[in-house]
Amino acid sequence: MHSVMDMDVLIIGAGPTGLTAAGLLADHGVRVLVVERNPGTGDEPRAISVADETLRVMQQIGIVDRLVPEMLTDTGARYFGRHGQLLAEVHPASSRLGQPGKSQFDQPVLEELLLDAVRGRDRVELRFETEAFSVRDTGDHVETTVLGPQGRTVVHARWVVACDGGRSPVRCQLGIPMEGSTQVEEWIVVDLLGTGEHERFAEFHCNGTRPAVVVPGVKGRCRFEFMLLPGETAEQVTTPDMVATLVEPYLHRRVAPEDIRRARVYVAHQRVALRYRQGRVLLAGDAAHMMPPFAGQGMNAGIRDAANLAWKIAAAVHGTGTDALVATYETERRPHAEQMVKLSRRIGQIVMSTDSRVTLARDLLLRGTGLVPSLKSWITAMKFLKQPHHTRGCVAPVPGGLPKTVAGLVGRSLSQPAVRLPGGDTAPLDTLLGSGWNALRFAAGAGIEVIPLDATPGAADGRVVVADLSGSFAGLRAEPVTLLVRPDRYVAAAAPAGREAEAFAALVEFVPWLADAWRRHQERLQPPIPS
């Protein structure tokens, strides 16, 4: 015997990616079932670095104010050479997104906050100790059997999002291969408590003998990672005595066994799924990509996945977006995931090398960057950490005649400055954007006109004019221009005043109603015809 459940979306996996997707989908009016085979959220501090874009998503979900006190914000990195000499000091570039550029956090804390937020949304049902089997796409829905404390349930969902980890049973069942490789080197990761206060820098000790990484956290937390030497085993290096011996040169004291939160040996994977979508099933998070930890991008890539796919699936559920819109999830997300995998591997190669010739050349090269200011700035300001830039997908071609500063915004995440509201209060720009599409109009000497766009004819006019307090958009005021902003805060189009309809019409393949919504907005502005 079994029960049958109809849902809009089934999410498999309640890690950060799955919970984020659930919260965002619910905010778009979608009914979601989340199943997780474990009895609760994770209690291991796996991911420890959080990017500004991730924090912006947490702001949207409503937990960032509780998360920030649990973080070490605006952290940089220091790279040390073979003899312990400082090679480079890296600082995160100034963020445009209204959140710290790079910070250290505790994953169990984030997951608990996300879980609390998702449980507070009426459209989400959570089932722990529940495993998904037999995912079958029937064409108009996906039929999935789940087994848990409630018994056996057959879930009919219009879409399935598999956030079920690097070993993803769903990906394996669908036969989607992973491209890439696995590192030969093994590392031990050690998470400690009670280590005291730290400077706001991760340390990469590229000593050529036993490379090590030290990443500080808040409230006395700290992570240490060490490369295993030939002949060492996981059983040997994870004993409390060996952990204390490894850590002592960097902590300058002996660690007590009770301070060891976790000690585990791992090998890093650098793999990306060949496809992110098969029919009505989408892969996200580690199910879609796995990368070494050296760039701190693994979980952040998963959160970007969730933010990218949630509004697209919601549009498909509500009939306001096409199947081609859902297909842009892979088009937009896979290239950046590949970039982050390659970057993580390259940083790992810098850190892990034990070849004396390679380490000598590396040290000389990094020390020599001071002679080339542009190269030094590229390294020390973390400009190698490229932000997503969608050149294909749900973005319109840039019309000719636009200033370069405006054209360069298309396909990138919109800045989030503090703005002054009509009543005189200040607020982050995102608080005005809601969960839908918006047009932002800029003109010389004027404020920013925020125009919500709605698929429903007759929707209320929610226009508001605000002032940019930070000058983030100063480069857009040379001539009247309009930006079209997607629900995930990415700029889908830019157009000179008067040519908006042309730019918006270029997206009709994905969002058919946008051009009509803009026309209705323009009609509201026309004076009535005299009788």
C-alpha positions in Angstrom: 0.0 0.0 0.0 1.2 3.5 -0.7 -0.1 7.1 -0.8 0.0 9.5 -3.7 1.0 13.1 -3.4 0.8 15.9 -6.0 3.3 18.7 -5.7 4.7 21.4 -7.9 8.3 20.6 -7.1 10.1 17.8 -5.3 13.5 18.7 -3.9 15.8 15.8 -3.0 18.3 16.8 -0.3 18.0 19.3 2.5 21.5 20.7 2.5 22.2 24.5 1.9 21.3 24.2 -1.8 18.1 22.3 -1.3 16.8 24.4 1.5 17.7 27.6 -0.3 15.8 26.4 -3.4 12.8 25.5 -1.3 12.6 28.9 0.4 12.9 30.8 -2.9 10.4 28.6 -4.7 7.9 29.0 -1.8 8.3 32.8 -2.1 7.3 32.5 -5.7 4.1 30.7 -4.8 5.2 27.2 -5.5 4.3 24.1 -3.5 7.4 22.2 -2.5 8.2 18.9 -0.9 11.7 18.4 0.5 13.0 14.9 1.3 16.2 14.2 3.1 17.5 10.7 4.0 19.3 11.9 7.1 17.4 12.6 10.4 18.2 16.3 10.2 20.4 19.0 8.8 24.1 18.5 8.9 26.2 18.9 12.0 29.6 19.0 10.3 31.3 22.3 9.4 32.1 21.3 5.8 31.9 24.6 3.8 33.4 27.5 5.7 33.6 30.4 3.1 30.6 32.4 2.1 30.6 35.0 -0.8 28.6 38.2 -1.1 26.2 36.8 -3.6 25.3 34.0 -1.2 24.7 36.5 1.6 22.5 38.5 -0.8 20.4 35.4 -1.3 20.2 34.8 2.4 19.0 38.4 2.7 16.3 37.6 0.3 15.2 34.6 2.3 15.3 36.6 5.5 18.1 35.1 7.6 21.2 37.3 6.9 20.7 39.4 10.1 21.0 36.3 12.2 23.8 34.8 10.2 26.2 37.8 10.1 26.9 37.7 13.9 28.0 34.1 13.4 30.6 35.1 10.7 34.1 36.5 10.5 33.4 39.0 7.8 35.6 40.6 5.0 38.4 38.0 5.3 41.4 37.9 3.1 44.2 35.4 2.5 48.0 35.3 3.0 50.3 33.0 1.0 53.6 31.9 2.5 56.5 30.4 0.6 59.0 27.6 1.1 60.8 29.4 4.0 57.7 30.9 5.6 58.2 34.2 3.9 55.0 36.2 2.9 54.5 35.9 -0.8 51.2 37.7 -1.2 48.4 39.2 0.9 45.0 39.0 -0.8 42.0 41.1 0.1 38.5 40.6 -1.3 37.5 43.3 -3.8 34.9 45.9 -2.6 31.5 44.3 -3.0 28.8 45.9 -5.1 26.1 43.6 -3.7 25.5 45.1 -0.3 27.2 42.3 1.6 30.8 41.5 2.7 32.8 40.2 -0.2 34.1 37.1 1.5 33.5 35.8 5.0 34.0 32.7 7.1 30.9 31.0 8.6 29.8 27.8 10.2 27.7 25.5 8.0 25.6 23.9 10.7 24.6 27.4 11.8 23.6 28.3 8.3 21.6 25.1 7.8 19.7 25.6 11.1 18.8 29.1 10.0 17.7 28.0 6.6 15.7 25.1 8.1 13.9 27.5 10.4 13.1 29.8 7.5 11.8 27.0 5.3 9.7 25.6 8.1 8.1 29.1 8.4 6.8 29.0 4.8 3.4 27.4 4.4 4.0 26.1 0.9 6.9 23.8 2.0 6.7 20.3 3.5 9.8 18.7 4.9 10.4 15.0 5.4 13.6 13.8 7.1 14.7 10.1 7.2 13.1 9.8 3.8 14.8 8.5 0.8 13.9 8.9 -2.9 13.8 6.0 -5.3 12.8 5.4 -8.8 12.7 8.9 -10.4 10.6 8.5 -13.6 9.8 11.3 -16.0 6.4 10.7 -17.6 6.5 13.8 -19.9 4.1 16.1 -18.0 5.4 15.3 -14.5 8.0 13.2 -12.6 6.9 10.2 -10.6 9.2 9.5 -7.6 8.8 6.9 -4.9 9.9 8.1 -1.5 10.2 5.9 1.6 10.3 7.2 5.2 8.5 7.3 8.5 5.2 8.1 6.8 5.6 4.9 4.7 5.8 4.6 1.0 4.6 7.6 -1.0 4.5 8.2 -4.8 5.1 11.8 -5.5 3.8 13.3 -8.7 5.8 16.5 -9.2 5.9 18.8 -12.1 9.7 19.3 -11.5 12.3 17.6 -9.5 15.5 19.3 -8.2 18.2 16.8 -7.2 20.4 18.4 -4.5 21.5 15.0 -3.2 25.3 15.5 -3.1 28.4 14.5 -5.0 27.4 10.8 -5.2 23.9 11.9 -6.3 21.7 8.7 -6.7 19.4 10.7 -8.9 22.3 11.7 -11.3 23.4 8.1 -11.3 19.9 6.8 -12.1 19.6 9.2 -14.9 23.0 8.1 -16.3 24.4 11.6 -16.4 28.3 11.3 -16.4 30.6 13.7 -14.6 33.5 15.2 -16.5 36.8 15.8 -14.7 39.2 14.1 -12.3 40.1 13.4 -8.7 43.2 14.7 -7.0 45.9 12.1 -6.1 46.9 13.9 -2.9 45.0 13.2 0.3 44.4 15.9 2.9 43.3 15.8 6.5 40.8 18.5 7.5 40.7 19.4 11.2 38.1 21.6 12.8 38.9 23.0 16.3 37.1 24.8 19.0 38.5 27.1 21.6 41.4 28.5 19.6 40.9 32.1 20.6 40.7 35.2 18.4 42.3 35.3 14.9 43.2 37.9 12.3 40.8 38.1 9.4 43.1 36.1 7.0 43.2 32.5 5.8 46.8 31.3 5.6 48.2 29.1 2.8 51.5 27.7 3.9 53.0 26.5 0.6 56.2 25.1 2.3 56.9 22.3 -0.2 57.1 19.7 2.5 53.7 19.4 4.2 51.5 22.2 2.7 48.9 23.5 5.1 45.9 25.8 5.1 44.6 27.6 8.2 41.2 29.3 8.1 39.9 31.2 11.1 36.3 31.4 12.2 34.3 33.2 15.0 33.9 32.1 18.6 37.2 30.4 18.7 36.6 28.1 15.7 39.4 27.4 13.3 40.1 25.0 10.4 43.4 23.4 9.7 44.1 21.3 6.6 47.3 19.4 5.9 48.5 17.3 3.0 49.3 13.7 3.9 52.8 12.5 3.2 53.5 9.2 1.3 52.8 6.2 3.5 50.5 8.0 5.9 47.1 6.6 6.5 43.8 8.1 7.6 43.9 6.0 10.8 47.3 7.4 11.7 46.8 11.1 11.1 43.3 11.4 12.6 44.4 10.3 16.1 44.2 13.1 18.7 48.0 13.0 19.3 48.8 13.3 15.6 46.2 16.1 15.2 47.8 18.0 18.1 51.3 17.5 16.5 50.1 18.8 13.1 48.4 21.9 14.5 51.0 22.9 17.1 53.3 24.9 14.8 50.5 27.1 13.7 48.5 27.4 16.9 51.6 27.6 19.1 50.1 25.4 21.8 49.1 21.8 22.3 45.4 20.9 21.4 43.3 19.0 23.9 41.3 16.1 22.5 38.0 17.8 23.5 38.8 20.8 21.3 38.8 18.6 18.2 35.5 19.0 16.5 36.3 17.0 13.4 39.3 15.2 11.9 38.7 13.6 8.5 40.8 12.6 5.5 39.5 13.4 2.0 40.5 13.6 -1.6 39.2 16.5 -3.7 37.2 16.1 -6.8 37.2 18.4 -9.8 34.1 17.3 -11.8 31.1 18.9 -13.5 28.0 17.0 -14.7 27.8 16.7 -18.5 24.2 17.9 -18.3 22.4 19.8 -15.6 18.9 18.9 -16.8 17.2 15.8 -18.1 13.6 16.3 -18.9 11.9 17.6 -15.8 14.8 16.8 -13.5 17.5 19.3 -12.7 20.8 18.8 -10.8 22.0 21.4 -8.4 24.9 21.8 -5.9 27.4 19.0 -5.5 25.1 16.8 -7.7 26.0 19.1 -10.6 29.6 20.0 -9.7 32.4 19.2 -7.3 35.5 21.2 -6.8 38.6 21.4 -4.5 38.2 23.7 -1.5 41.0 26.1 -2.2 38.9 28.8 -3.7 36.0 28.4 -1.2 33.4 28.2 -4.0 31.8 24.8 -3.6 28.7 25.7 -1.5 28.5 29.2 -3.0 28.2 27.6 -6.5 25.3 25.6 -5.1 23.5 28.6 -3.8 24.0 30.3 -7.1 22.3 27.3 -8.7 19.3 27.5 -6.4 18.9 31.2 -7.0 19.1 30.8 -10.8 16.7 27.9 -11.1 14.0 28.8 -8.5 12.4 31.7 -10.4 12.6 29.8 -13.7 10.9 26.7 -12.4 8.3 28.9 -10.6 7.6 30.7 -13.9 7.2 27.3 -15.7 4.8 26.1 -12.9 2.7 29.3 -13.2 2.7 29.4 -17.0 4.5 32.7 -17.1 7.8 31.2 -18.4 8.6 28.8 -21.2 10.5 25.5 -21.2 13.2 27.4 -23.0 13.5 29.6 -19.9 14.2 26.5 -17.7 16.7 25.3 -20.2 18.8 28.5 -19.6 19.6 27.2 -16.1 22.3 25.0 -17.5 23.3 27.5 -20.2 24.0 30.1 -17.5 25.3 28.1 -14.6 27.5 25.4 -16.1 30.2 27.7 -17.6 30.8 29.5 -14.3 30.9 26.3 -12.4 33.6 25.1 -14.8 35.5 28.3 -14.2 35.4 27.8 -10.4 36.5 24.2 -10.7 39.5 25.3 -12.8 40.3 28.1 -10.4 40.1 25.8 -7.4 42.4 23.3 -9.1 45.0 26.0 -10.0 45.1 27.4 -6.5 45.5 23.9 -5.2 48.5 23.4 -7.6 50.1 26.5 -6.1 49.5 25.3 -2.5 50.2 21.5 -2.9 53.4 21.4 -4.9 56.3 19.6 -3.2 58.6 19.8 -6.2 61.6 22.0 -5.2 61.9 23.5 -8.7 58.3 24.3 -9.0 58.1 25.9 -5.5 61.2 28.0 -6.2 59.7 29.3 -9.5 56.4 29.9 -7.8 57.9 31.9 -4.9 60.0 34.0 -7.3 57.0 34.7 -9.6 54.7 35.7 -6.7 57.4 37.9 -5.1 58.0 39.4 -8.5 54.5 40.6 -9.0 55.3 43.7 -7.0 57.3 44.9 -10.0 54.2 44.8 -12.2 51.4 46.8 -10.5 48.6 45.5 -12.7 49.6 41.9 -12.0 50.0 42.6 -8.3 46.5 44.2 -8.2 45.0 41.2 -10.1 46.3 38.9 -7.4 46.0 41.0 -4.2 42.4 42.2 -5.0 41.2 38.7 -5.9 40.3 39.7 -9.4 41.0 36.2 -10.5 37.8 35.2 -8.7 35.4 36.0 -11.5 31.8 36.8 -10.8 29.1 35.2 -13.0 28.5 36.9 -16.4 25.8 35.5 -18.5 26.5 36.1 -22.2 23.9 33.5 -23.2 20.6 32.5 -21.7 17.9 34.8 -20.5 19.7 38.0 -21.5 18.9 40.3 -24.4 21.4 41.5 -27.0 22.9 44.9 -26.1 21.6 47.6 -28.5 24.2 49.8 -30.2 24.9 53.2 -28.9 24.8 52.4 -25.2 27.8 53.5 -23.1 30.3 50.8 -22.3 29.5 51.1 -18.6 25.9 50.4 -19.2 26.4 47.6 -21.8 28.7 45.8 -19.4 25.9 45.4 -16.8 23.9 43.0 -18.9 24.2 39.5 -17.7 25.8 40.5 -14.4 24.3 40.8 -10.9 22.8 44.2 -10.2 24.5 46.4 -7.6 22.7 46.8 -4.3 23.4 50.2 -2.8 21.5 51.8 0.1 18.8 54.1 -1.3 16.7 56.8 0.2 13.0 56.2 0.0 10.4 58.9 -0.7 9.6 59.2 3.0 13.3 59.9 3.8 14.2 56.4 5.3 17.0 54.4 3.8 17.0 50.7 2.8 18.9 48.3 0.6 17.7 48.4 -3.0 16.7 44.8 -2.9 13.9 45.5 -0.4 12.1 47.3 -3.3 12.6 44.6 -5.9 10.4 41.9 -4.3 10.5 38.5 -6.0 9.5 39.5 -9.5 10.8 41.4 -12.5 11.6 45.1 -12.3 12.6 47.9 -14.7 15.0 50.5 -13.3 15.0 53.9 -15.1 17.9 56.3 -14.8 18.1 59.9 -16.0 20.6 62.7 -15.4 19.7 64.7 -12.3 16.9 62.4 -11.3 16.5 59.5 -8.9 16.1 55.8 -9.8 12.6 54.9 -10.9 11.8 51.3 -9.8 9.0 49.9 -11.8 7.7 46.4 -10.8 6.5 44.4 -13.9 3.7 41.9 -13.5 2.4 39.2 -15.8 -1.2 39.9 -14.7 -3.1 42.7 -16.6 -4.5 45.2 -14.3 -1.9 44.7 -11.6 -1.4 47.7 -9.3 1.2 50.3 -10.3 4.0 50.0 -7.7 6.4 52.5 -9.1 8.7 54.4 -6.6 11.5 56.8 -7.1 14.5 56.5 -4.8 17.9 58.1 -4.5 21.2 56.2 -4.8 23.2 57.2 -1.7 26.5 55.5 -2.6 26.9 56.6 -6.2 26.9 53.0 -7.4 25.0 53.9 -10.5 26.8 57.2 -11.2 28.0 55.9 -14.6 24.4 55.4 -15.8 23.3 59.0 -15.6 25.0 60.4 -18.7 21.8 59.8 -20.7 18.4 58.2 -19.9 18.6 54.5 -19.8 16.5 51.5 -18.5 17.7 48.3 -17.0 15.5 45.2 -16.9 16.2 43.2 -13.7 15.3 39.5 -13.3 14.0 38.0 -10.1 17.5 36.7 -9.3 18.8 40.3 -9.4 20.7 39.8 -12.7 20.4 42.4 -15.4 18.6 40.8 -18.4 18.6 43.9 -20.7 19.6 47.5 -21.0 18.1 50.0 -23.4 18.1 53.7 -24.1 15.0 55.5 -23.1 12.3 54.9 -25.7 13.8 51.6 -26.9 12.7 49.5 -24.0 10.0 47.6 -25.8 12.5 46.5 -28.5 15.0 45.1 -25.9 12.2 43.4 -23.8 10.8 41.8 -26.9 14.1 40.0 -27.4 13.2 37.9 -24.4 9.8 36.8 -25.6 11.1 33.2 -26.2 11.6 32.9 -22.4 9.2 35.3 -20.8 6.4 36.0 -23.3 4.5 38.6 -21.2 7.4 41.1 -20.6 6.8 43.3 -23.6 3.1 43.5 -22.9 3.8 44.4 -19.3 6.0 47.3 -20.4 3.4 48.4 -22.8 0.7 48.5 -20.1 3.1 50.5 -17.9 3.6 53.0 -20.7 -0.2 53.3 -21.2 -0.6 54.2 -17.5 1.7 57.2 -18.1 -0.3 58.6 -21.0 -2.7 61.5 -20.2 -6.4 60.7 -20.7 -7.8 61.6 -24.1 -10.2 64.7 -23.8 -13.8 63.8 -24.3 
